[in-house]
Amino acid sequence: MRQDTSLNPFCALILVITAMGSQAQKQPEEAIDALLAKMTLEEKVGQMNQYNGFYDVTGPAPVGASGPALKYEHLKNGWVGSMLNVHGINEVRAFQKIAVEESRLGIPLLFGFDVIHGYRTQSPIPMAEAASWDLGAMEASAQLAAREAAAAGLNWTFAPMVDISRDARWGRVMEGAGEDPYLGAQIAKARIRGFQGDDLSNPHTIAACAKHFAGYGFAEAGKDYNTVDVGTNTLYNMILPPFHASVEADVATVMNAFNILNGVPATGNGLLQRNILKNKWNFEGFVISDWGSIGEMVPHGFAKDLKNAALSAVTAGADMDMESYAYVTHLAELVKEGAVDEALIDEAVRRILRIKFSLGLFEDPYRYCQTPPETLKQWEETHMAQVLDMAKRSIVLLKNDGQLLPISKDQEGILVIGDLADDKNSPLGSWRLGSVDHSAVSVLEGISAYRDDFNYVQGPKVFDDQADFLHHVSVNTTNTKGMEEAVEAAKNAELVIMVLGEHGFMSGEGRSRTDLGLPGLQQDLLKAVLAANKNVVLVLMNGRPLTLPWEKEHVPAILETWHLGSQSGHAIAQVLFGDYNPSGKLPMTFPRSVGQLPLYYNHYATGRPFDENDNVFWSHYTDEKNEPLFPFGHGLSYTTFGYNDLQIKTLPDSIVEIGVTVENTGNLSGEEVVQLYLHDVVASVVRPIKELKGFKKIKLEPGARQKITFTLTEKELGFYNNAYEWVVEPGLFQVMVGGSSAAGLRAGFELK
Ligand code: NOJ
């Protein structure tokens, strides 16, 4: 690529200021046209290029011909449209200054970052938040993250991840909303509203990014970056709906994916990006590649070299290249050779500039660099209170036999066991590049807020404290030191709280696992302690569903607390001691064994679903049940709820009203997620045995009853056929309503 030298640097600043001032006053589309007309081909391609942060801008400029020096040169040439992983006001300002003051046209940069579950203040991991089924709380949580990120100079997050996944081996399930497309779509919309608000130019909101388009969550065998091969029924009805909902919610950007989808890499996939996303859904934002995913089409065996990969990606509709160097190196040449129509480049650049305009960067490129550090300090208290609230809502009570929970505040003889109980790092979860390491409230600290007379015994050390984002966590599988001490202490305790699970860096990108039991010696420890004392409450900390059939059978009380972020310990303690009555529900099925995977509630029936006589020839395993450990939507409360009086009214125009009465039948005030499932019994394309089509989270005082009404329309009653047409077919439907996907109340109706 050659630098355009038609303007000398002396004129650059004046031109920048005039260009920005006049463009800001015009309508964005006109201003974009005017700017495009001024741009050289190389500058246009530059807008389509994103680089990772490469040097400490407060130090001397990098020298040499490649690496940081090359990137720096490209920035000055106007050949970079966006940076990722540059954060903090000083850094962002310094990079922006290069783009705005030293490049010919002074087009401001976008600053993208993985603000996945909080920026500085960490909220629960997305899977945990999804377990709250509380859309308002999730929206507020994304808004908080956006506010903090924007105050650090950022204007773009690579979130939400809206990949549906059915395989807990895949480490990135922690980053999504679970296995259900309906719940996933509602959560996608809520989080996008939270990040973006209703005005992107507000300096407290940032652009969102729905990712990874598409199919990434269906990696074979749950192995990250692996092959994805799915049929149209799954693609259209399971994978795409949360993306479509994101586009309807005006998401600013979409990220493509590392995986191949049915033989074609998502990054070079024109059906996905150009036909469906841009043409069918009228998406107006832009598509960013995943990190290096354009280049990765070469090892995939789809492109013969980087130039060919650039050609495939741009033709398919990928607008910006994250760190492949493919566009910046080859696109201009491809246009000059006639292989790529310049109109394609113009279209991509127009999309990118549109987002820059919407963010208000042409009015003020430093818009996101204004918040003084004191303001961040002032926010701290309210932000901590908010993530604490989110964390409590995310906890799921899996089992509570014998009513060990809630623990009385006068309970004597409490013993806490487990490496994770004293861990201030793991609860921060996997994506926390903007937060301070070891800054979470640990479980021990949380419990200390209630009692100062409890004992703590670590038991065998499980995890290596040095684990970080880039390295695997090493797990102790042999050294039993500490086991005996824990068992002895348990003998003298009245109640034992065991905090066991996965280290925060055991889930997330590149963290696939084949064994989903408790890592290391934790189950041995649990068994030994339980033999010494039956009164055990198991507090699980993990980033994915785990296979814990033994634990389910033997431990009287189990609380799923995921990785809950900065306020983790306080949230857990408040639930343990009953100051918050748990209300979370699983957004993903917990399997009994890895051999059952992929396992999900919204599956199809087989031709041999069941044999009463248990002969061999029906769809089952010889060594494991078909049922999950805990079904999708499961979650208990310290109170109980009864469901009655299911009524169905079919109205004209395919409208169906479903009413149910829910009653708090226990002794405590509590929240319940009322879930509605539907089964289209016979259809031209077979439909799952049940699909979530509505839910409401309600709060009821003891003895109180509430009638809940759901209205189903063509949107809930229809599905995509294999030609990707939305159809609503007459015939029988079954309705199931209850507090989980194993919902109790059933009735049916016929759609004429
Ligand atoms: C790769 C991940 O797949 C993607 O989700 C993330 O946003 C980028 N890296 C940038 O960090």
Boltz pocket constraint, residues with backbone or C-beta under 6 A from the ligand:
constraints:
  - pocket:
      binder: B
      contacts: [[A, 84], [A, 114], [A, 158], [A, 211], [A, 290], [A, 291], [A, 509]]
      max_distance: 6.0
